[in-house]
Amino acid sequence: METPFPSFEPNGPNQEARGPRLREIPLRLIVPNVVTVLAICAGLSGVRMAFEGRFELAVAMVLLAAFLDGIDGRLARMMKATSKFGAQMDSLADIVNFGVAPALVLYAFVLDQARSLGWIAALIYVIAAGLRLARFNVMAEREIKADWQSEYFVGVPAPAGAMLVLLPMYLGLLGVVPDRTVALISAAYTVLIGFLLVCRLPVWSGKSSNHIRRDLVLPIILVVVLYVATLMTYTWETMVVTAIGYLATLPFGARKWQKKYGTTWPDHPDHPAVGEPGLPGDRDGH
């Protein structure tokens, strides 16, 4: 029976053995893509909530989108369900969840008070996020990678950028009035985060920390539990501390990179394999 929809080919059409037109697809191949679609729905729903004035829910939806977008790649590898289709779908979702949605939510909350300057700042951030993601996709295809790429990102990763750019909203939800002065400061801050996305600053990724000392396991678990508890109880205060803390660690990560790999930064000719950490097809570096 013919259907109006093309068959789902996660890794492209197989010319050698097409088989019957209607083939069963393993469920494990579909699950990660469903998570990616849910992430897009959450991000766009956050934009709707912002335009309706429900800003707390809007921020929650954008952060949920970032979380879902961050786990779909790991879920795909855990289920052995990686595919070319999934990688492309995830790449398209990233620009929505880490670029468009945070910028529009922030604009609806405070940047509109700065009028054209606020809109220009939002555009700059979205374009920077797109450039950041495009650079990652191109660099991830390189077969030869430098040793430092297993430890560092080049520039702030897009998920962290989405979390950072919403800092004015966290402060606003704590009582800071989003007037024109705050809007102008927020616009300048938004441009700064866009710059951090596309700059060549080495940012520690934490991907090389695969093992934990036995004596640190319980303290780390307690710290995680404490963080989650404070996040659930004092959500916006915790997010403010998280964003400021992340920004504060950037100079230390760059200094550690320079001490270990020299004074030149990743775009220097001495580092021929300039790019993002991770293997080709890795969907989590952003």
FENLIN-V878847 format. One record per pair of residues at least 24 apart in sequence whose ideal C-beta (glycine too) atoms are under 8 Angstrom apart, sorted by the first residue. I is the first residue (numbers start at 1). J is the second residue. Records with the same first field share a line. If there is no record, write none. Layout:
I=J  J
This chain:
8=85
9=85
10=83  84  85  86
11=83  84  85
12=84
26=81
28=79  80  81
29=81  83  86
31=75  79  81
32=72  73  75  76  79  81  86
33=72  85  86  89
35=68  71  72  75
36=68  69  72  86  89  90  93
37=89  93
38=68
39=64  65  66  68  69  72  93  97
40=65  93  96  97
42=68  97
43=93  96  97  100  101
44=96  101
46=101  105
47=100  101  104  105  108
49=105
50=104  105  108  109
51=108
55=105  108  109  169  172  173
56=173
58=105  108  109
59=105  166  169  170  173
62=97  101  102  105  162  166
63=163  166
65=96  97  101
66=97  98  159  162  163
69=93  94  97  98  159
70=159  284
72=283
73=282  283  284
74=284
76=283
82=281  283
86=283
87=281  283
90=283
91=133  137  283
94=129  133  158  286
95=126  129  130  133
97=162
98=129  133  158  159  161  162  286
99=125  126  129  130  133  158  162
100=126
101=162
102=162  165  166
103=129  165  190
105=166  169
106=165  166  168  169  186  190
109=168  169  172  178
110=168  169  172  178  182  183  186
111=183  186  187  190
112=183
113=178  179  180  182  183
114=180  183  184  186  187
117=184  187
118=183  186  187
120=187
121=186  187  188  190  191  194
122=190
124=190  191  194
125=161  165  190  191  193  194  197
127=194
128=161  193  194  195  197  198
129=158  161  162  194  197
131=197  198
132=157  158  161  197  198  286
133=158  286
135=198  276
136=276  285  286
138=275
139=274  275  276
140=275  276  278  279  280  281  282  285
141=280
142=273  275  280
143=280
144=272  273
145=273  275  277
146=266  271  272  273  274  275
147=261
148=202  257  260  261  266  271
149=273  275  276  277  278
150=207  208  277
151=204  205  207  208  277
152=202  203  204  205  253  257  266  277
153=202  203  204  205  276  277  285
154=200  201  202  203  266  274  275  276
155=196  197  198  199  200  201  203
156=193  196  197  201  203  250
157=203  205  285  286
158=197  286
159=286
160=246
161=193  194  196  197
163=239  242  243  246
164=193  196  243  246  247
165=189  190  193
166=239  243
167=239  240  243  244
170=236  239  240  243
171=236  240
173=236
174=236  237  240
196=250
200=265  266  267
201=250  254  265
202=253  254  257  258  265  266
203=250  253  254
204=249  253  256  257
205=277  285
207=277  278
